[in-house]
Amino acid sequence: MAEESDKPLKDERPPTLWQTAFSVLAAFFGVQSRSNRERDFSRGKASHFIILGLVMTVVFIAIVVLAVKFALRQAGV
């Protein structure tokens, strides 16, 4: 039990991948809780949010393009 001091406290750990993804999704919609925003700015790495944000943007654009193509095909255009 002497090694417990080597482990970072729960409040000191960086956000997990799921927490980062949730924060990026919340940013897409413009909603974010104060505690999550403070966690992101105090413990998160900007590069993680930027990369995940770019990936999610590309996925969103691909979904919109596919939805438009599907709608046009169903309309007979």
Helices and strands as residue ranges (DSSP letters): G 2-6, G 10-12, H 17-29, H 34-43, H 46-75
